[in-house]
């Protein structure tokens, strides 16, 4: 059986999805891409959700980086999420 670090993967996914939510409107307006109702009419909601996900992933990465017993360093979450 393999050792999967599920919290690491969850934090990397949260970072990537948070970045996507927080920045999609900028690129969608510039490139005339379609937007959902929240991005078009209430842009603050997805931006705040994205920033919250980014903050949680960043805090988890900082916690993992400060814990010496972890196999993978916590800061690898950020490039993995990108």
Backbone torsions as a table, in degrees:
resi	resn	phi	psi	omega
1	UNK	NA	137.9	-178.2
2	UNK	-88.8	153.7	176.4
3	UNK	-93.3	105.5	175.8
4	UNK	-98.9	134.2	178.5
5	UNK	-95.2	82.4	-175.1
6	UNK	-62.1	-39.7	176.3
7	UNK	-61.7	-35.0	176.7
8	UNK	-62.0	-48.6	-180.0
9	UNK	-64.8	-39.3	178.5
10	UNK	-64.4	-40.3	178.9
11	UNK	-68.3	-39.1	177.8
12	UNK	-65.0	-41.3	176.8
13	UNK	-64.8	-41.6	178.5
14	UNK	-62.5	-38.3	178.6
15	UNK	-65.3	-46.5	-179.5
16	UNK	-64.5	-46.2	179.9
17	UNK	-68.3	-36.8	177.3
18	UNK	-64.4	-41.7	177.1
19	UNK	-63.7	-40.1	178.5
20	UNK	-63.9	-46.4	179.9
21	UNK	-64.1	-41.1	-175.8
22	UNK	-71.8	-25.5	-173.4
23	UNK	-114.3	-5.0	-173.7
24	UNK	-61.2	-42.3	-176.7
25	UNK	-60.5	-38.2	179.8
26	UNK	-58.8	-48.3	-178.6
27	UNK	-74.3	-34.0	-178.7
28	UNK	-66.6	-41.9	178.8
29	UNK	-66.8	-43.6	-178.0
30	UNK	-65.5	-37.9	-174.6
31	UNK	-104.3	7.8	-179.9
32	UNK	56.8	45.0	176.9
33	UNK	-86.8	157.4	176.9
34	UNK	-71.4	148.5	178.4
35	UNK	-128.3	149.0	173.8
36	UNK	-75.7	176.7	-176.3
37	UNK	-61.2	-42.1	-178.8
38	UNK	-66.4	-43.8	179.5
39	UNK	-65.6	-34.9	-177.0
40	UNK	-80.5	-45.0	-171.3
41	UNK	-101.4	-31.9	-179.1
42	UNK	-131.7	69.6	-172.1
43	UNK	-65.7	-18.9	-178.5
44	UNK	-68.7	-31.0	-177.8
45	UNK	-63.3	-56.0	-180.0
46	UNK	-66.8	-30.5	178.1
47	UNK	-65.9	-44.5	179.0
48	UNK	-65.9	-39.8	175.9
49	UNK	-62.0	-41.7	178.8
50	UNK	-65.4	-43.2	178.9
51	UNK	-65.4	-37.7	177.0
52	UNK	-63.0	-45.4	178.7
53	UNK	-63.5	-40.5	176.6
54	UNK	-61.7	-43.1	-178.8
55	UNK	-65.3	-42.9	179.1
56	UNK	-63.2	-45.2	179.5
57	UNK	-63.9	-40.6	178.9
58	UNK	-64.8	-43.5	178.4
59	UNK	-64.1	-39.4	177.3
60	UNK	-64.6	-40.8	177.9
61	UNK	-62.9	-41.7	178.9
62	UNK	-64.8	-40.0	178.4
63	UNK	-64.7	-43.6	179.3
64	UNK	-65.8	-36.3	179.6
65	UNK	-67.9	-30.8	-179.2
66	UNK	-81.8	-11.6	-179.0
67	UNK	-97.2	109.1	-174.3
68	UNK	-70.9	-16.5	-175.8
69	UNK	-80.6	-6.3	-177.9
70	UNK	-76.1	142.0	179.8
71	UNK	-69.7	-46.4	-179.8
72	UNK	-105.0	134.8	179.1
73	UNK	-63.6	146.4	-176.7
74	UNK	-67.0	-28.9	-177.4
75	UNK	-71.0	-13.0	175.0
76	UNK	-69.4	-13.9	177.0
77	UNK	-63.4	-39.7	-175.5
78	UNK	-66.7	-50.2	176.6
79	UNK	-68.9	-29.5	176.8
80	UNK	-66.5	-35.3	177.6
81	UNK	-71.2	-29.5	178.1
82	UNK	-69.6	NA	NA
